[in-house]
Amino acid sequence: MNKMKVSIVQQDIVWENTSENLKKLDVLLQEVPADSGLVILPEMFHCGFTMSPEKVAEQENGAVMHWMVEKAAWMNVVLMGSIVLKTEDGYLNRLCAVQPDRTVVTYDKRHLFRMGGEHNHYIQGEERVSFNVGEIRIKPLICYDLRFPVWSRNTDDYDVLIYVANWPDTRRDVWQTLLKARALENQCYVIGVNRVGKDHANEYAGDSVVIDSRGVTLLEFDPYQEGVGTTELDLSVLEDFRQKFPVWQDRDDFTIH
C-alpha cells in the first residue's frame, strides 16, 4: 500500500475533562471517511495542555487507552494522539499510535515546553520512534519538538513527519513557518494537528495542515474552527521527487544522542 488517506481532527478540547472530550470525539469521528487509514488527534486531546497531570493522568490500561483501542479496531484505522500517562517514575506526555489489531506504538515527548513549566511536571522522552502503515513510514513528534530540527532530522527512516500540538495563536506564524521548513528540509510529507478553542491561558487557531515535500499545502482548515479534514498521501509521488531532486544525498552525517 503506497497510498493512504489521512484524517485530521481539529478539536476544541474541554479543559481537564476526559469524559466530555471522549464524548465530543465520538461525534467528530463519525465524519472520518470509511477508507481513511490514519486518524490523528491533537496533543493531550482528552484534557488540554495541563500542568496538573495528577488531575487527569491515565494508567497504561486506563479509560482513554481503552477508548483508543476500541475506536481503532472498530474504525479499522491507526488512531494517534497524545495522552497524559502516569508511570512509577512520574508523568509522561505520551503519543500513542493504536493499530487496528490493538497493538500500540508509543513516543514520549522529548522537548518539554520550558516556558510553560512542562519540564517541571513531566519526564523527558529519550527515544526516536517510527512505525509503518503499509509501506509508508511515519515518525510521530509532539508540539515543541517542532522547534528542534536535529530531533526531526530525516535519516532515511520516515516518509511522513507528524506533529500533534496545543500551539497558541500568538505564535501562529512560527507554527506555519516551521512546518513548511520541516517538509522542505526533510523531503517528506509533514502533518501538523493542532487544537482550537480556549483553555485557562491561551486561545488556539488550529491551523492544522498537510504539506508535501515540495512545500505545497494539500489540506488546511479554517482557523478557529473545529472539524475533520481528509487528504491522500502518495508514496510514489514522494519517491519520484526524491529521485529527481536528491537533496538527501548531500545531507551532513551526524549522530543524534
N, C-alpha and C positions, 0 to 999 in steps of 0.2 A: 504494500500500500504506500504509494508515493504522493498521494493527495489526501488531505484531511480537512474537514470542516471544523472550525473552531468557534465556539460561542463564548462571549464575554458578558458577565453580569455586572453592570454598573449600579451598585446598590447604595441606597440610603440606609445606613446602619443605625439601628436603635441603640442608644448608649447603654452599654453594660447590661444588656437584656437578651440573653441567649434564646430563650423560648420565643420571644417576639421576632427575632431575626430569622429563626428557622421557619416560623410560620410565613413570614414575608417571602422567604426564598422558595418555599413550597409553591407559592403562586407564581413568582417570577420564572421559575424553571419550567413552567408549562409553556413558555414562549420559545424554548430551545427546540430547534428542528430535530426531527427524529433521526436524521442522518448525521448529526454532529458527532465527532469522535472525542472532542475535548471541550470541557466546560470549565471556565476559570472564574473564581470568586475573588473579591479583594482581600487584602491583609486584614487579619482579625475580624473576619466577616461576621462572627457571632456576637461581637461585643464592642467593636471600635478600638481605637488605639489607646488603650488604658494603661496607666501606670499603677493600677491597683490590681495586679494579677490575682491576688488572693480572693477577689470577689467573683471572678469569672473563670478561673483556670479549670481545665478539663483533665481528668485522668486519661491514660492512653486508650482505655476502652470505655470512655465516658459517652455522654449523650450526643455530643457533636460528632465524634468519630463514628458512632453507630449510625447517625443520620447520614453522614457522608458515604459510608459503606453501602447502606441500603439504597441511597439515591444512585450511586454509580452503577450498582448491579441492575437496578430497575430500569434506568435510562440507557444502559449499555454504553456508558461513556467513561472516560477518565475525568474525574472531578477533582479540581485543585482549589486550594485556598489555604490561608494560614490561620492557625488557632493558638490560643494561649494554653500551654501544656504544663502541668505540674509534674516534676520528677523528684527523686530523692535528693538531688543536688540543688534544686531551685526551679525557676520558671523559664520556659523557652517560648520564643516566638517561632513556631514550627510550621513550615509549609508542608502540607500533606497532598500527595497525588494518589488518589484512590482509583485502582483499576477495576474494570467490570467484574473481574474474578475475585474481588475483595482483598487483593494484596495492596500494600501501601508502600510508596516511596516517600521518604521524608528529607527535608532540608531545613536546618536550623539557621536562622538569620545570623550572618557573620558581622555585619556592621550595625551596631546598635546606636540609635539616634541620640547622641550625647546631649544635644540642645534641649531635648525633651525629657532627659533623665532616664532613657531606656536602659542604659548601661548599669544603672543602679538597681534595677528590678529584674533583669533578665540575664540569662547566661549566654555568652557569645558562642555561636556555632563555629566549627573548625573545618568542616569538610565541604568541598565542592561536590555536587551531585548532578547526575544526568540520568535520563531514562528514555526509553523508546516508546513511541506509539506507532506501531507498524514499522516502517523503515525510517521514520522521522525522529531524529534525536533532539531531545528537549533539555534545556538547562533552566531550572527554576531559581529565581532570586527574589529578594523582598525589599521593596521601598528604598531605604537609604543606601542599599548595595549599589543602586544606580549611579551614585556619585564616584564609584571606585572602579575605573576601567581595568585595572590589573586583575581584580577578582572576577570581572566579567569576561576576561580575555578568552577568545575562541582559539583553542589549540587543536583544532580539527576534532572536537569532541561534541559539537552540537550543531544543529541547523536552526533551531528556534530558541530564542532567549526570552524568558518570561519574567516580568516584574509585577508582583501583586503589591498594592500600596494603599496607604492612607496619606496622600500627599496634599497639603493645604493649598488653597487657591492663591495665597500670597506668593507662591513660588511656581505658578503655572508655567512660566516661560522656561524655567530651569528644567522642569519635567519634560516638556515638549522637545527642548533642545537636546538633552542628554539621550532621550530615547532614540532620536534620529541618529545621533552620533554613534551610539552603540550598534545600530543596524549597519551603518556605513563602514565602520572600522572593523567589524567582525564578519562582514559579508554574510548576514543571516537575516531571518525574519526576527523582528522584535515585537513583543506584545506587552503593552502596559495596561494593567487593570487597576483602576483607582475608584474610590468610593465617591459618592455625592452626599449632600446634606450637611448638618452641623453636629459637632459634639460640644463638650464643655468649653473648648478653647478655640476651635478653628471651624472654618467653612471649607467645603471641598467642591471643586468644579467638575471632578471626574476626569475629563479629557482622556478617557480610555481610548486606545488606538492599536491598530496593527500596521506595521511598517515593513516593507520588503527590503531586500539587500541593496537596492538602488536608492533607498530613501523615499520611496513612493508610498503614500498613505493608502492602504487598502480598505480600512474600516475606521471610522471615527464616530463619536457620539456628540449629540447636542450637549453643551456644557450645562451643568447643574441639573440634568435630567436623569432620573432613574430609568433603567431599561436593559434590554438584552439585544446584542448585536452578533451577527454571524458572518464569517467570511471563509474562503477556502485558501489553504496553503498548498503549494505545488512544489514538491521537492525537485522535480525535473527542471523547472524554470530556474530554481536557485542553483542547481549544479551546473546548468548551462552558463549562467552568468559567471560563476566562479571559474569556469574553464576559459571563458572568453576574456575575462578581466581578472587575472590571478594575483590580486594583491596579496593573498595569503602566502604566496611563495617567498615574499620578501619580508615577512614579519621577523621581528627580533626574538631570539631564543632566550628564555629565562625560566626559572623555576618559581612557581607560586608556593609560598610557605603558609 
